[in-house]
Amino acid sequence: MNRYIDQLRIKIKQKKAKVAIVGLGYVGLSLLIRLNELGVKCYGIDIDKKKIDLLKKGLPYNNFFSKNKVNRLKIKTVFSTSYQSIKKSDIIIICLPTPITKNKDPDMKSINDANKKIQPFLKKGQMFILESTTYPGTTNEIFCEKLSKKYDLGNNFFVCYSPERIDPGNNYNKLETTTKIVSGFSKNCKKLCKEFYQSILNDVHEVSNLRTAEFTKLYENIYRSVNIGLINEMKIICDKMNLNIYEVIEAAKTKGFGFSSFYPGPGLGGHCIPVDPFLLSWKSKEFDVQAKFIGLSGEINDSMPYFVLNKIVTALNKNKKSIKSAKILILGVAYKKNIDDIRESPALKIIDLLLSNHSNVQYYDPFINKIRINGKKEMKSLKKNISFKSFDLVCLVTDHDLFDYDKILKDSKIIVDTRGKFQAKSYKVHIS
Ligand SMILES: NC(=O)c1ccc[n+]([C@@H]2O[C@H](COP(=O)([O-])OP(=O)(O)OC[C@H]3O[C@@H](n4cnc5c(N)ncnc54)[C@H](O)[C@@H]3O)[C@@H](O)[C@H]2O)c1
C-alpha cells in the first residue's frame, strides 16, 4: 500500500484533485473548461498577462472559446502569471508550445522555462503530466531525470505523458469524445494517469511507456502531413494533365476500403502539421535514420504557395493582365476554415509573394481583422460588403462557411480556387 497513490486516487475519484494547468492556449484552456464543467478546482497559469487579465474577467481571448463557457470559469478558477499555485495542486498539466526553429530543430524554450519555474513549488504526492506534442524522449530527458534526483518516481511523485488531440474549429471531435493516449514513467504513474483521464473523458488508451505515447502523437500528425503532401503532388500532376483532382478523389473514395481521402490545398498551416513532423526527423538523426517521407512531404507542402502564385500569374495572363499592379483579393487568411488562427498560414506566404511581385493585394477574412506580413507590413481586412467586380482576380485561400460562394462566383472576374470549392463550375475558375 502506498499512501500517496491512495490519496491521489481518492481525490481523483471524488473530483477533489486540484489541477494546475500551465499554458492556456487552445489545448490548456480547452482542458480547463472541461475540468471546470465537471466541478474540478483549477489554477490557470500563463506568462501572457493580457490573456490572464481577460480570463480573470471571464472573457475569451479569441473566438474559438465560447463566451459563456469562459465566463463560467470565473467562479472557481484562479488565473495567474505566477507559478505559486502549483504548491496547492495535486495534478500539474503542461500544455506549452513546442515550436521548431528556422532550421527545423525543436525549440524547447517554453518547456525548459516552465521546468525551471515549477521546481520550487513541487511536493511529494503530486502527479505531473506533459500534454505538449514533442519528440520521443522529452518527458524522460527533460523532466524525469531532474525529478528523480528529488523524488522516488512512481512512489511519491508521478510523471506521465498524455498528448492532446483537439481539433480547433471542428465541433464533432470534442475533447471528451476523443480517445486519450496515456503513459507513465512507471506502472503506478500510468495507472493514476489513466484514472484521471477516465474521470474526465469517455475513453483512454494506454501504451507501454512515455516514448511510445510521444511517438504516437507525432506519427498521427506525420500521417496527415505525408498524405497531404501526396495529394498536393497528385494535384500538380493532374493540373499538368488537365484533369480535375477533386473528381479523381471522389472516384477513388468509392472503393470503400484501403483508401482514406485527403484534400489538396494552398499549403500547410497551424501549429501542428507543418511543425510536429520535424520533431521526429530531428530526433531520428540521433539514431542514424534520415526521415525521408517527412522531408519530402514538407518540401511539397512548402512549395504550394508558389504553385498558387503561378496559377494567379497564368490566370491573369490568359486575361491579358499582368501580376504587376493587378488588383487581387485574397479570401480567407486563417490556416483553416471557421477559425481565427493564422499561425503558419499559407495565406501569409501567398500575400508576401504577391507583394514582392508588386500586385495590389487586399484581403477579407471575417475572423481576422489584421495581419502582419513578414513581421513588418500590417494589413487590415476589408469589411463584409465587398465588390468582387472591382478586383482583377479573387483567390480563395480559406473556405470559411460564412462566405457567400454564389455571389463570389457570380461577381468575380477570375477566381483562383485553392480549396476545390467551385470545382471549375465556370470558365473563370482556375483550380489551384
Ligand atoms: N492547437 C492544437 O490544435 C493542438 C492540438 C494538439 C496538440 N497541440 C500541442 O499542444 C501544445 C500547446 O499547443 P497550443 O495550440 O495550446 O499552443 P498555444 O500557443 O495556443 O498556447 C500556449 C500557451 O502557453 C503560454 N506560454 C508560453 N510559454 C509559457 C511559459 N513559459 N509559462 C507559462 N505559459 C507559457 C502562451 O502564452 C500560450 O498562451 C503544443 O505542443 C501543440 O503542438 C496543439
The ligand as an SDF file (V2000), in Angstrom:
LIG
                    3D

 44 48  0  0  0  0  0  0  0  0999 V2000
   -3.6730   23.7050  -31.1590 N   0  0  0  0  0  0  0  0  0  0  0  0
   -3.9110   22.4540  -31.4480 C   0  0  0  0  0  0  0  0  0  0  0  0
   -4.7980   22.1400  -32.2450 O   0  0  0  0  0  0  0  0  0  0  0  0
   -3.1280   21.3270  -30.7830 C   0  0  0  0  0  0  0  0  0  0  0  0
   -3.6570   20.0300  -30.8540 C   0  0  0  0  0  0  0  0  0  0  0  0
   -2.9850   19.0120  -30.2510 C   0  0  0  0  0  0  0  0  0  0  0  0
   -1.7590   19.2610  -29.6240 C   0  0  0  0  0  0  0  0  0  0  0  0
   -1.2340   20.5230  -29.5810 N   0  0  0  0  0  0  0  0  0  0  0  0
    0.0420   20.7170  -28.8870 C   0  0  0  0  0  0  0  0  0  0  0  0
   -0.2200   21.2300  -27.5770 O   0  0  0  0  0  0  0  0  0  0  0  0
    0.7860   22.1800  -27.1940 C   0  0  0  0  0  0  0  0  0  0  0  0
    0.1370   23.5240  -26.9090 C   0  0  0  0  0  0  0  0  0  0  0  0
   -0.4900   23.9690  -28.0880 O   0  0  0  0  0  0  0  0  0  0  0  0
   -1.4920   25.2030  -28.1380 P   0  0  0  0  0  0  0  0  0  0  0  0
   -2.0840   25.1960  -29.5010 O   0  0  0  0  0  0  0  0  0  0  0  0
   -2.3760   25.2050  -26.9560 O   0  0  0  0  0  0  0  0  0  0  0  0
   -0.4470   26.4120  -28.0170 O   0  0  0  0  0  0  0  0  0  0  0  0
   -0.7780   27.9700  -27.8230 P   0  0  0  0  0  0  0  0  0  0  0  0
    0.3390   28.6980  -28.4380 O   0  0  0  0  0  0  0  0  0  0  0  0
   -2.1960   28.2360  -28.2480 O   0  0  0  0  0  0  0  0  0  0  0  0
   -0.7390   28.1620  -26.2520 O   0  0  0  0  0  0  0  0  0  0  0  0
    0.3940   28.0690  -25.4740 C   0  0  0  0  0  0  0  0  0  0  0  0
    0.2350   28.9940  -24.2790 C   0  0  0  0  0  0  0  0  0  0  0  0
    1.3880   28.8330  -23.4560 O   0  0  0  0  0  0  0  0  0  0  0  0
    1.7550   30.1190  -22.9660 C   0  0  0  0  0  0  0  0  0  0  0  0
    3.1540   30.0580  -22.5650 N   0  0  0  0  0  0  0  0  0  0  0  0
    4.2560   30.0590  -23.3400 C   0  0  0  0  0  0  0  0  0  0  0  0
    5.3630   29.9160  -22.5990 N   0  0  0  0  0  0  0  0  0  0  0  0
    4.9520   29.8320  -21.3040 C   0  0  0  0  0  0  0  0  0  0  0  0
    5.6090   29.6560  -20.0710 C   0  0  0  0  0  0  0  0  0  0  0  0
    6.9450   29.5380  -20.0050 N   0  0  0  0  0  0  0  0  0  0  0  0
    4.8660   29.6170  -18.9290 N   0  0  0  0  0  0  0  0  0  0  0  0
    3.5110   29.7400  -18.9960 C   0  0  0  0  0  0  0  0  0  0  0  0
    2.8330   29.8970  -20.1210 N   0  0  0  0  0  0  0  0  0  0  0  0
    3.5540   29.9440  -21.2730 C   0  0  0  0  0  0  0  0  0  0  0  0
    1.4490   31.0620  -24.1020 C   0  0  0  0  0  0  0  0  0  0  0  0
    1.2910   32.3900  -23.6510 O   0  0  0  0  0  0  0  0  0  0  0  0
    0.1480   30.4600  -24.6580 C   0  0  0  0  0  0  0  0  0  0  0  0
   -0.9860   31.0340  -24.0450 O   0  0  0  0  0  0  0  0  0  0  0  0
    1.7940   22.2080  -28.3420 C   0  0  0  0  0  0  0  0  0  0  0  0
    2.8010   21.2850  -28.0830 O   0  0  0  0  0  0  0  0  0  0  0  0
    0.9560   21.7430  -29.5300 C   0  0  0  0  0  0  0  0  0  0  0  0
    1.7530   21.1560  -30.5270 O   0  0  0  0  0  0  0  0  0  0  0  0
   -1.9240   21.5670  -30.1430 C   0  0  0  0  0  0  0  0  0  0  0  0
  1  2  1  0
  2  3  2  0
  2  4  1  0
  4  5  1  0
  4 44  2  0
  5  6  2  0
  6  7  1  0
  7  8  2  0
  8  9  1  0
  8 44  1  0
  9 10  1  0
  9 42  1  0
 10 11  1  0
 11 12  1  0
 11 40  1  0
 12 13  1  0
 13 14  1  0
 14 15  2  0
 14 16  1  0
 14 17  1  0
 17 18  1  0
 18 19  2  0
 18 20  1  0
 18 21  1  0
 21 22  1  0
 22 23  1  0
 23 24  1  0
 23 38  1  0
 24 25  1  0
 25 26  1  0
 25 36  1  0
 26 27  1  0
 26 35  1  0
 27 28  2  0
 28 29  1  0
 29 30  1  0
 29 35  2  0
 30 31  1  0
 30 32  2  0
 32 33  1  0
 33 34  2  0
 34 35  1  0
 36 37  1  0
 36 38  1  0
 38 39  1  0
 40 41  1  0
 40 42  1  0
 42 43  1  0
M  CHG  2   8   1  16  -1
M  END
$$$$
